[in-house]
Amino acid sequence: MNRAIPAGMAFKDVMEVRTKFFTYGEDAESRLVLHDGRDFGPITLAYETYGELNAAKDNAVLVFHALSGSQHVAGFNPAVPGVGERWNAECQLGWWNEFVGPGKPVDTDRFFVVCANYLGGCYGSTGPSSTNPETGKEFGGDFPRISFGDIVDSQLPLYDELGVEKFHAAIGSSLGGMMVMNFAARYPERVDRVIPVATGLESTTLTRVHNLEQILAIENDPNYNNGHYYDGPAPLRGLALARMISHKTFVSLQAMEARMTDKCEQEQDEFSWYKIRTPLESYILHQGRKFLRRFDANTYLYLVAAWTNQNLARDMGVDYPEVFANCGHQEYLVFSIDSDCCFYPEEQEFLRDKLAEAGLKHEYIAVRSDKGHDSFLLEPELYAEPIKTMLEK
């Protein structure tokens, strides 16, 4: 989805923001202990905040982004130090700009909103493309394998630095929804209202198959070099293919057809025998190639692998009733999208049923949309009022 300033919208109409950075773990005592027992540091997190934390420190709202998202939720951010050309026009307008801001459903005149780029990310947080202080070169394939729990844990020192002991609410969509459920279940004392959008509690069989296809696409690119490609050609074909595999799950077939044009071009150097013949083929290939300009193959691989291994109950070592044993004070607002082919509605129904079995207060909203998984980005009017109502409770 193109997040450049839309036609008709002037720069003066969009608040300008800047990414901030927080570093910790420079000494042994403050390093992050990963799920495999390894400690890791130092860690830098790129993050953005919107609004002001009030004197009572009870108006903070936490946002977790999706797989290829970033810390930049709202407003206009022209550049992020250290990210370079990867921060292009698609990244400059916040990915949830219609939701977050003054007078919007997540009203920054009332709430203090926090979002951080994930550990392992490529938009300013420590990840595979960051410099390894032990070698002076990029981590590449030497970056540690991470889990969603590691990503959540890595952000706790940031919340402490910002002075937020408990969030008024936490919101996450897609992979961010899995993060929000991980955070709410493992640190229930730190959040009261939980809003998972188009997500699930664990990876499904179909998800694991799709993810393996994407992992193999990148690993089998001859330029991948076990992740150590930063001083040579990048595995662009592998990353483009991975994105093409995933893209069909993000948009509905109707939306895909609506986005296609009559233009049909043979992309250079992609095929030797086959020739692009239809607008559909041209469109999906364009989506893969466009993604290369703004994302890193290693980051994609690490996050997809973590998604593949996500299972909240297994990770916590308990059955689902015990997962939510300490969450009795929380209230949940669960969104499902009827045309979603990335996180199918059955996954949200499973989440809803586990909340009900635990006796937690919850509301379940099945959004009717022909936009597929991307509906939460494209159709703010379908989500705005319930989110606003939840936040105002």
CORURBEL-V709431 format. One record per backbone hydrogen bond with DSSP energy under -0.5 kcal/mol. CO is the residue of the C=O (numbers start at 1). NH is the residue of the N-H. Records with the same first field share a line. If there is no record, write none. Layout:
# CORURBEL-V709431
CO: NH + NH
This chain:
# CORURBEL-V709431
3: 93
6: 9
8: 10
10: 13
11: 14
15: 76
20: 47
22: 45
24: 42 + 43
27: 30
28: 31
32: 34 + 40
34: 37
38: 34
40: 32
43: 24
44: 126
45: 22
46: 117
47: 20
48: 115
50: 113
54: 57
59: 112
60: 168 + 169
61: 114
62: 171
63: 116
64: 173
66: 69
71: 73
72: 95
73: 96
75: 94
76: 17
80: 83 + 84
83: 86
84: 87
86: 88
88: 91 + 92
89: 93
92: 77
94: 97
96: 99 + 100
99: 106
101: 104 + 108
105: 107
106: 101 + 108
107: 110 + 111
111: 113
112: 61
113: 50
114: 63
115: 48
118: 121
126: 120
127: 130
128: 140
130: 139
131: 133
132: 135 + 136
137: 132
139: 142
140: 143
147: 151
148: 152
149: 153
150: 154
151: 155
152: 155 + 156
153: 156 + 157
155: 158 + 159
156: 160
157: 161
158: 162
159: 163 + 164
160: 163
163: 165
167: 192
168: 193
169: 62
170: 195
171: 64
172: 197
173: 176
174: 177 + 178
175: 179
176: 180
177: 181
178: 182
179: 183
180: 184
181: 185
182: 186
183: 187
187: 190
188: 191
190: 167
192: 331
193: 170
194: 333
195: 172
196: 335
197: 174
201: 312
204: 208
205: 209
206: 210
207: 211
208: 212
209: 213
210: 214
211: 215
212: 216
213: 217
214: 218
215: 219
216: 220
218: 221
221: 224
224: 227
225: 228
227: 229
229: 232
234: 236
235: 239
236: 240
237: 241
238: 242
239: 243
240: 244
241: 245
242: 246
243: 247
244: 248
246: 249 + 250
247: 250 + 251
249: 341
250: 374
252: 256
253: 257
254: 258
255: 259
256: 260
265: 267
267: 270
278: 282
279: 283
280: 284
281: 285
282: 286
283: 287
284: 288
285: 289
286: 290
287: 291
288: 292
289: 292
290: 293
291: 294 + 295
296: 300
297: 301
298: 302
299: 303
300: 304
301: 305
302: 306
303: 307
304: 308
305: 309
307: 310
310: 203
311: 315
312: 316
313: 317 + 318
319: 322 + 323
320: 324
322: 325
324: 327
327: 330
330: 361
331: 194
332: 363
333: 335
334: 365
335: 198
336: 367
337: 340
342: 344
344: 347 + 348
345: 349
346: 350
347: 351
348: 352
349: 353
350: 354
351: 355
352: 356
353: 357
354: 358
355: 360
356: 359
361: 332
363: 334
364: 366
365: 336 + 367
367: 338 + 369
370: 255
371: 374
372: 375
373: 376
374: 377 + 378
375: 379
379: 382
380: 383 + 384
383: 387
384: 388
385: 389
386: 390
387: 391
388: 392
389: 393
390: 393
